[in-house]
């Protein structure tokens, strides 16, 4: 696959043309090592295609972070954007390839692994935080979309993304970038300085130093038309306004009658169309994204000893702070027993029986649910501080005819997540009881409680994690080990030993279940891995090349894995390249999957209650606790990867590629699907024991015939080797440049990723079923870029188009009676970029993302009730300016 990113003008390396390339001896051309092989080569188009994004393309993208850059590729899906407030891995960014999760994409820096982020996403999926890689320091990105376990080991199921920094640079270069949403929020600012001293070829040494800083301000809901009104009914969604402030709401759980606002509402009194309760609605300002501060320093030193022998060292440190703001602190679904001894005057003012004799208020002894936030306090915040350190030292050179390299790499990520204004469960419940009884605690009927009452209810909690990875590796390669059919055979081999560990420690108060509405995650595990691998590059015929690779890995915790690969490249003519590959790949169980204890929250549709209660769509959403437990008996996930493609270049300025890929996974690891457990509560023996429910409510059941279950409060979900995935798709890339003589050049690029099939099973013994044509798995993403280039100037317009999908997160949930065949329309976002180089030393770049301020697209199901665009596109037009200056 030679797929490229039209959105940012990705350079696709063409087939070799011209007599100078076909007749010149190989030794006269520079050999390079491309991601996906350990053997250096002259022709960059080998059996496995690699996508290359150069520094100039990065600048034209308008991206301010690595994840923004990658999000513009049609075949890349953003797993975490860094704006995720409800994730267990707050503050981090990650991407996946081929529609698979981030844990199936291997991330490398200069060809070597990095330590995983200390917090696992979804409490189990480990990944490298892309926010630890400053975009200013990246010189190029190489993306391999093929299984590569035979070369790199675990994680490379969907592919590999290798970030490369500058080498042997002399001089000083400064960059600066500014960006802002049209409404004035979400502004970004960044700067970097790169300096290089010494010429490796002339002086025998080089030192490269890069310093960078970055800041991003939050986005706010009141700044944007789509989010200012939190009632999303105008989009077909649910009502997101608050019902727990000024003063709050009450529900009588004993009678099961509809709730009503606490007298004294300072918002808008209305009836909820979801639950039919009368509520006090307010429309608060929501912080849509975190405040981010980031800085880092990196150094690369290379010392040439003699000939081609070099000593090298790399050192980097990055620090980031991501502050997420949540809603106001709130009581934990407070249940209060009303007693005859109460002296609180608020109780006396509650509505009494209505004229027809039905109860519209409360009677003595009824159990109340009070929905009231502690709005006397500031909003809750979580500040995630991440410190990443990387040290690499080694030697590279020649031993006879072998290119050799040996290195030691040490990596660490340390995290601290401090949550402010966390609500103490027992203290708040006792204070609310006392206030309701008129005994001096928190009075829910008072508009404002004093600090002496509020402060004892709140505290701060801290979660700390450390992730480490240490590696020792040795590899040797010979691009011309011997001749076969008159052409050189390349060979490479290597050995590697590594040790990884994670220590994720939650706050003791969350472990003790003393914090309202907060889960806890604990992981402490380590493993050692020993690997041996080899690779051949064989010219079967003059125009037919074969890659053979084999790698064996021994894991100290689960055993062995051996993975072969075969890939072929055939050039029947100078204009055509055919290639294909077959390989096995694997994903080792993550350390949290093996040894973790997690208390979290999930979203499910409890149809046993929703039907009798008349709840549909988003109103049927429940958020019970979910208990996840690590399993030391897990085995590695296995996969078979296949690909076949053709690259056609009939002329220098016209090239096209079309590649088919297929991935068949088995024994995938996951927690048993919570919705599946709930749907089969009374069908599969033992599943009812995994579900916790509140006691049944006789009064509510009398009013709602068919209701025979209490409200769900918890689900226990173990990790198991249970799933299978069958995935097939196409990558299309077409590039055409039209020369206009002295008037410059027109450039066109079309890139499309089309998923033919995405079938997956997540339950024991089930056959894979289609997940395609849904919010999580759209059929295609497309990018079309048109550019006009004149001298050192380029003006480009890019259309990023996303497929229409069914209005559902997962087609397997279609048994929900609220689900219809309604569809989310396709949508296109236009980006404009102007790049110019007014002097030899100065490069300027200006642009507008979402040029036409594309209106938001909304999805509403029982499992997903939100906008489908990324946060940046959701809030509309974004303007940026970048500058790079090279000092002479």
N, C-alpha and C positions, 0 to 999 in steps of 0.2 A: 504494500500500500504506500503510495506516494502522496497521500492526502495532505493538503496544506490548508493553512488558515487564511482564507481570503480576507477575512475581516481585518487582518493587520498586515497583509502583504507578505505572508510567509514565503521565504525562498525555498523552492523545490529544486533539489539538485538534479539536473537533467541527465539524459543519457550522454555518453561520450560521442562527440562528433568531430570530424576533421582529421586530416592526415597527421597533424602534430600530436594528436592523442593516440592514434591507432598505430603509428609507425615508430614513434619515439620509444626508446628503451625505458623500461619501468623505473630504472634507477635515476632517470632525469626528472622524474616527477615526485612530488612530495607524498609520502605515505601518511595516512591519518587513521586513527582508531575511532570508529563510530559506535555509538551505543548499540548493543545487540551482538557484539563480537569482541573478542580479545586479540584479534589479528589485525594489524594495520594493513591498509590496502591503498592502491592508487585510485581505482574507480569507486566512487562513493556509493554507487548504486549496486548493491549486492543482493543476495538472496532474500534478505529481510530489509524492508524499506524503513527509513527513519525520517521523521519530520523535523526540520531544523528552523528555529526562529532565531534570527540574528539580532544584534543590538539595534540596528536601524529600524527593524520591524517592531521591536519592543517600544521604541520611542513613538512610532506612528500609531500604536494601539491606543494611546491615551490612558493606559492603565497606570495606577499608582501603587498597586501591590501585585504580587505574583499570582494570587488567586483571581484577580480581575483580568490579568493577561490570559490565563488559561481558560477562563469562562467564555472567552470569545471563540473558542474552537468548538465546532458543532458536535464532535464526538466526546467532548469532555463534560462531565456533570459535576457540579459543585455540591459536595457533601456538607461542608461547613464553610460559611463565608466569613466567619469572624463576627457576624452580627447576630449569632444565635443565642437567645437569652435563656432558653429552656433546656439547652444541651448539658450533658454531664461534662462536656469538653468546651466550656465557655472560653471565648477569647482566641480560639484556634481556627485555622482554615485548612481545608483539605479538598481534594478532587478525586474523582474516579474516572476510569475509562471503560468504554463498552457497556455503559449502563450498570456496571457492578460497583460495589462499595469501595471506599477509599482504601480499605485494607488489602484489596487485590491489586493495587497499583504500587509498584516499588519506586520510591523517591531516592535519587542519588545526588550528591554534590561532588563534582569532579570525579565521578565514577565510583564513589564510596558511600556506604550507608550512613545514615544519621540516626541518632537516638529518637525513639518515638516520643510523642507528646505524653506527659505524665498522667493526664486524664484520658481515659478511654471514652470514645464516643459510644452512645447507647450502652454504656457501662461495660462493653466487651471489645469494641473494635479499636485496635491501636493503629496509629498513623503518624506520619511526620507532619509537624505543623509548618505549613508554607509561610506563615507570618514570620518565622525565624530566618527566612531567606530574604534579605533586602533586595528589591528589584534593581536598585542602582548598581549593585555589585555583580549582577548577572550579565555576562557577555553573550551567551547563547543558551538556547534550550533545545535538547534533543529528545524526541518523543518516539518511542518504539511501541506500536500497538500490536503486540504479539506475545504469546506466552514465552517467557524467557527463564524459566526455572532451571533449564539445562545450563544456562550461563550464569545466572545470578542467585539461584536458590529460591527460597520461599518468597511469597508476596507478589512475584511477577506473573500473576495469572492473567490479568487483563493487559499488562504492559509495563513499561518503564519510562519514567521521566527523569532525565539527567540534566542538572543545571551546571553550567560551566562558567567559571570566572576568568578574568583576564590572565594572560601569561606573558612574561618578559616584556612588560610595558615600561616605557620611559616617558617622563614628562609629568605634567599635572593637569588634571581634568576636573572641572566642577560642574555639577548639575543642580538645577532647582526646578521645582514644579509646584504649581498652584491650581486648585480646582474648587469649584463650588456649585452646589445646586442652584438653580435659577431663583429659588425662594430664599436663598441666603443661609440655609443650614447645611449640615453635612460637608462642610468645607475641608479640604485636604491641603497640606503643605509638606514639602519634603525637600531635602538638600543632601548632597553628598560631595565628597572630595576624594579623588583617587590620585595617588602619586606613586610613580615608579622610578627607582634609581638603579642605574647599572645596566649594561647590555650583556646578556648572558653569553652571546657569541664573541664579543670583543673583549669584555672585561672579566668574564668568567663568573659573574654573579648578578643577581637581580633581587631587589626587594620591592614588593608591591604592597601598598597600604591603602585601605579604603575605610572611610568613616561616613556614616549616614545617619540621618535623623528623619522622623516622619511623625506627622500628627493628623488625626482625623477627628472632627467635631461630630457630635451626635445629630441625627435627624429627629425632628419632632412632628407629631401627628397634626398639630394645629396649623402647620405651615402649608399643608397640601390638601387639595380639595377631596381627594379620594379617602383620606384618613382623618380629616378634621371631625367629621360626624361619625362617631363610633357605632351608630346604628347602620349596619350594612344591609338592611332590608332592601334598600334601593338597588342593590346588586343581586338580590335573591339570597342574601346571606342572613346570618343571625344578628341579634341585637347585642353589640359589644359594649354598650354603655354600662356604667357602674350602678349597682343597686345597693351598695354597702356604705354609702357616705351621705352625710347631711340629711337625715340622721342614720338611715339604714332601713332594713326591712325585717319583718317578722313572719314566721310561718308556724302554725299550730300543727305539730306532728301527730298529736293525739287524735284530732278530728279529721285530719287529712284535707281540710279546707284550703282554698287558695290563700296565699299570703297577702299582706298589705304593708304599706310603709309605716315606720314609726312616726307618730304624730310630730309635726314640725318640719316636714320635708322642705328643703331649700332648693330642690331641683324641680323636676317635672314629674307629676304623678300620672301614671298611665298603666295600662294592662299589657303584660308581656305576651306577645303573640306566640312565643315558644312554649311557655308553661302556664299561661293564662292567669298568673298571679298579678295582683296590683302592686306596683313597685314605685319607689322614688328613684327616678333615673337622673343621673348626672353624666356629663360628657367631659371627662378629664383629659388633660394633655398627656400623651404617652410618648416616652422616648423610644423611637423606633430602632435605634442602633446605638452601640456603645461609643464612649469616648476612648480614643486610642492614642497612646504615646509610645513611640518605638525608637530605639537607637542601637547602633552596633558598630563594631570595629573588627576588621579582619586584616590579616597580614599573610603574605606568602613569600618565603625566602628560598631562593635556589642558588646553590653553589656548585659550579662545575669543577670537578677534580682534575680530570685529564681526559682527553678524547671525548667520549660520550657519557662518561660517568658523572652523575650529579647527586648531590644531597639536597633534599627538599624538606621544608617544614611549612605547615599551614596552622594558623591559630585564628580563632574567631570567638567573639563574645557578642551576644545580642540580648537586649533587655527590652521587654514590652510590658505595658500596663493597659489593660482593657477594663473599663468601668461600665458595667451594665446597670441600668436603673429599672426596677420593677414597680409594681403597684405599691400602694400603701400597706403597711403591716396590718394583718387582719386576724381575727379570732379563728380558731380551727373548727369551723362548722359547729359553733357552740350550741350545745343542747342544755337547756336550763329547765329544771323542774319548778313550776310555779307553786308556791305554798301559801296557805292561809295567813301565815305570819308576816307576810311582806308588808313593809311600810313605804315602799317606793311609790311616790305619787303618780309616776308615769303609768303604772299598772292600772290605777283607777281611771285613767283617761282613755284606756283602750276602748274601741267600739264594743257595744253590747249586742244582744240579739236583734236581728232585723225584724221588720214588721210582720213578716210571714212566719216568724218563729224559728227560722234557721239561725245557726250560730255564725256570726260574722266576726266575732272577737274571740276572747279566751275566757275559760272558766278556771276556777281554782283547781290545781292538780294537773292541768294540761302541761304537756312538754313543749317547750318553745325551741325553735331554731332562730337565732339572731344573726342576721347577716349585716355586720357593721365593721368597717375598717377602723383602725386606730388612726384616724386622720389628724389627730393632734400631733402625731410624730411625722418625721420626714419619710419620703419613700424609701423602700428597701433598695440597697445597692450591693452589688458584688464586684469587687475589684480583684481581677486575676493578674498576678505578677508572674511573668515567665522569664527565666534566665537560662540561656543556652550557651554551652561552652563546647568548643570543638578543637582538638589538638591532633595533628597528623605529623608524623616524622618518618622519613624513609630515604631510600636510595633507588636510583634507576640508572641503568647503563647497559653494557653489553658483556656477555660472557660467550666468547667465541662468536658464533653467528646468531646467538640468541639475544633478543631484547628482554631485559629482566627488570623486575621492580619488586621491592619489598618495603613494607610499611607497617607502622603501628598507629592505630587510630583510637582515640578516646573521645567519647561524646557523652554529654549529660544535659538533661533538661530538668530544671527545678521549678515547681509551681507552688504558688500560694493563692488560694481563693478565700478572701475575707468577705463575709456577708454581714452587713450592718442592719440594725433594727430587726433582727430575727425575733419572732414572738415565742416566749416561753409558754409551752402548752399548759402546764399545771398552774403556773402563776396567773396566767390570763384567765383561765377557766374559773379559778377560785375568786379572782378579783371581780369577774363578771357576775358570779353568783352573789358575792357580797353586795355589789352595787344594785343588783336587782332586788335584793332583800332589804335595801336601805341601810346597809351596815358599813358604808364608807368606802366600798371598792369602786370599780369602774362602772359608772352609771350610763347604760345605753340610751336612756331617755334624756340625758343632758346633752346640749349641743357641744359643749366643750368641757373636757375633763382636765384638771390641773396636772402639771408635770409630776407632782408628788405621787399621783396615781398612775400616770402613764409610764414613767421611766422604769419602775420595777418590773414591767411586763416585757421589756426588750433587752436584748443582749447582742453580742457579736459572736460569730462562729468562724472557724478557719479550717479549711481543708488543705493539706499539704501533700505533695507528691514529688518523687524523684525517679526519673527514668534514666538508665545508663546503658551504654553499649561500648564495649571494648573489642577491638579486632586486631588480629595479626594476620597478614596475608603475604604470599609470595607467588608471583606469576612469571612465566617465561613464554616468549613467542618467537617463532621464526617464520616470517612471511614466505620464505623460499627454502624450506627444509630440504626438499629434493624435487626433482622434476618428474612430471607425469604427463604423457602426451605432449611433450615439448613445452610445458608450462609449469611454473613453480607451484608446489603444494605447501600451503601454510599450515602451521600447527601451533597451538598454544595449550599450556597446561598451568594449573595453579593449585595451591592449597591454602586453606583459610581456617582459622580458629577464632571463635568469638564467644563473648559472654554478655548476656543482656539481663537486666533486672528491672523490676518496678516495685515501688513502695508507695502506695496511695493510702494516706491516713486521713479519715474523716474526723470532724470535730467530735469529741466525746459526748457532747450534748445531743448531736444528731443520732449517734449510735444508740444512745439511751432513749431515743424517741421522745425527747423533751422539747423539740422545736416544732412548732405548728407548720404543717404543709411542706415539710422538707424531708427528702430521702437521704440516704447515706450510702456511700460506696467505699469498699475497702478491698485493696488488692496488694498482696505481698508475695512475690514469686521471682524465680530466676531460672535461667537455663544456660547450658553451654552447647555450642554447635561446632562440629568439625566437618570440613568439606574438602573434597578433592574433585577436580574437574578437568576435562580435556576437550579440545575442539580442533577439527580439521577443516580446511578450505581446499577442496579438490577440484581441479579442472578436468571433468570427465571427457569433454571434447573442447574444441577451440571456442565454441560459443555456449558451452554448457558448464555451469559451475555448481558445485554442491557443498553445502555446509553440514558437517556432522558434529554433534556435541553430546557429551554425556557428563552428568554431575551426580555425585553421591553425597548425601548429607546425613550425619548422625546427630540426633538430638538427644540430650541427656534425659529428657522427660517423657518422650513418647516413642522414640525408636528411629528407624532409618527411612530415607526416601531416595530413590534413584530415578532420574529423569533424563531421557534421551531427546534429541531433536534432529530432524533432517529437513533441510531446505534446499531448493533448487532455483537457479536463475538461468534462463535460456534466452539468448539473443539471436533469433533467426535472421534478423537484419539489423542495420544500424538504427532503424526507426522503432523497433519493437523490442520490448523486454517482457517475457513471461516469467512469473515466479510463483512459488508455492511452498508451503511448509506444513509440517506435522510435528507436534511435540506433546509431551506431557508436562504438566505443571502441578504445583501443590501449594497449599497455604497451611503453615503450621498453626496449631491452636494458639491464639493470643494468650499472653500470661494472665490477663483477667478472666478469660474463659476457663482457664485451668484452676485458678485459685482466687476467687473473689466472693464477696458477700455484698449484695446490693439491695437497697430498698429505694424504689423509684415510684414514679406514677406513669400510668399509661392511659390511653383513650380508647374506649370500646363502646359498642352499641349493645346495650342490654335489652334485647328484643323481647325477652320474657316479661319485662316491665313496660317497655315503650308501647307495645301494642295495646294492652289494657288501659294505659294512661293516655293514649292518644298522642304520644310524642313521635314526631317524624323529623327526618333530616338531622340538622345540627342539634336540635332539641333532645335527640336521643343519645347524645354524647355523655358518657360517664367517665370520671377520672379516678379510678381506684388505685390503691397501692399495688405494686407488683414486686414480688420478692424473687430475685435472681440469685442462683447459686452456682459457683464454679464447679467444674467436674474434672478431676485429675485423670479420668480414664478416657478422655477424648482422644481421637485419632486425627491425623492430618486430613484436610480436605484434598481431594484429587480432582484433576481436570485433564481433558484432552483438548488441544487447540489445533485448529486447521485454518489455512488461508490459501487463497489462490487469487492472483491478480495479473493485470496487464498494464504496461506503461507504453504509451504511443506518443512519439514525437516526430511528426512528419516534417517539421521545419523548426528552425532555431527558436522562433517566437511562438510556437504552438505546441503544447504538451497536454496530455490527458492521461489519467490513470483511473482504473476501476478495480477495486479489490473486494472480494468476498471473504468473510471470516466466520468461523464457528467455534463455539466454546461449549463443552459438555462437562459440567461439574457434578460431582457426587460426594456424598457424605459431608455436605456443608454443615457448618456449626451455627446454631442459633438457639436462642431460648424458644421454647415451645410457644407458638403464636397465641397471644392472650385472647384474641377474638375467637380463634378456633377452640380453645378450651371452653370459653363461655358458650359458644354455639352448640357444643356437644356436652354440656353440663349433665343432661339427663339421658344421654345416648351412650357415651363411652364409659364403661365402669372405671371408677376411680377419679374421674374428672371433677365430680361434684366436691370431692375432698380438697381440690386445689383452689376452690372458690370460697371466699369469706363474704358473708352477707349480714346485714343488720337484722334484728328480729323483725318478723312480719308485723304489719300494722293492720289489725282487724278493721278499724274504722275506714281506713283507706281502701281496703279490699272490698268492703261493702259498697262503697261508692263507685268502685271500678271493677265490675265483674270480670273474672278471668285472671285477676292479679293474685298470685299466690307465692310471691317471693319477696324477701326483704331487699333493701337497697344494697347493691354490691359495694364492698369496701376494700377487697383485696383479691389478688390472684397470685398463686405461686407458679413460677415458670422456670423449669430447669434447662440448662444447656445440654444439648444432645447433638450427635451426628445424625441428622435426619433429612436434610434437604437435598434437592437436585435442581440444576439449572441447565436449560438448553437454550443457547443464544446463537442467532445468525444475523448477519447484517452486511451492508455494502458501504464502502467509502468511495465517493466520487470526487475527483479533483480535476478541473479544467482551467488552463491558463492560456491566454491569448494576448499578445502585445502587437499593436499596429503602429508601425513607424510612420510619422508624419513629416519626415525630412527635417528641415530646419525648424519646423514648428513643434518638435518634440515627439511625444509618444502617448498613445492611449493604451491603457492596461486593463484587462478584464480577468477576473478570477471567480470561479464558482466552486464552492465546496459544500458537499452534502453528506451527512451520515444518515443512512436509512436502515432501520432495524426491521429485518424480515420476520423474525420470530423471537419472542422472549417468553419462554415457559419456565415455570418454577414451582416446586413443591416445598412446603414448609411444615408438613405434618407427616407423622410416621406412616409409611406404606402407601402414600398417595402418589399418583402419577403427576408429573408436571403439568400445570394448566397455564393458559396464556395470561400474562400480566400486561400485555401490549395494549396500546391505545388507551392509556390511563394517565393520570397526572404524574405519576412516578416514572412511567415508561412511555413517553410519546413515540410515535413512529419515526419521526425524522426531525432534524435540525438542519438549517440551511444558512449559508452565508454567501453573498454576492457582492463583490467589490469592483467598483469602477474608478479608475484613476487617470488623471492627466498629468504627465510629467514633462517639464520643460527645464532644461539645464539642471540647476540644483534645486528646483522647486517641484512640489507635487501636491495636487489637490485630489482628495479621494472621498468617495461616498460609499458607505457600506450598508447593506441591508441584512439584518439578522432576523431570520424568520423561524418561528416555532410552530410545530404542527398542531392542528386541532386534535382534541382528545375527548373521550367520554368524560362526563362530569363525575369522576370517581377516582379515588386514589389507587384502588386495586380492584380489577374486575371480579375477583373472587368474593368481594363483598356485595355483589349485585343481588344477593338474596334479600337485602334490606328492602322492604316494600316502598321506601321513599325514593329508591333509585329508579330513574327512568333512562330513556335513551337520549336525554339531553346532552349536548356537547358544549365544550369550551371552544370558542372559535380560535383559529390560528391567528397569530399576531406578528407584526413586523416592527422592529425598532431600527431607525436609521441613525447612523453615526457619520459625522463630517470631520475630516482631518486635513490640515494644511501644514506641510513640512517644507522648510526652506533653509538654505545654508547661505546667508548673505556674505559671509567671509569664510576663509579656509578653516578658521578656528571656532566659528560660532554656528551652532545649529539651533533653530527655533521650531517649535511644534505647537500648533494651536488646534483646538477641536471642540466639538460639541457632541456628546453622547445623548441618544434619544432626542435627536434634532427636532422632530415634529411633536414632541411631548405626548407620546403615545398614551392613550387612556388606559387605565388599569383593567385587567381581566380578572374576574373573580370566580372562585370555585366554591361550591357549597355541598358537602356531603356530611354524613354522620362522623366521618373520620378526618375530614379536611375542610376547614371553613376559613379560607384566606385568599389573598391575591396570589396568582400563579407566577408573576414576574419576580425577578430578583429585586432586592431592596433598592438598588441603584436605579433600575429602570422604573420601578413602581412610582418613585417620587418625581419623575419627570426629567426635564431638560437639565443637563449637567455640562458646564463649561470648564475647560482646562487650558493651561499654557505650560509648556516645558521648555527648558533651556539647557544646552550643554556647551561649555566653553573649554577649549583646550589651550592652555597657556603654552606659549612658545619658549 
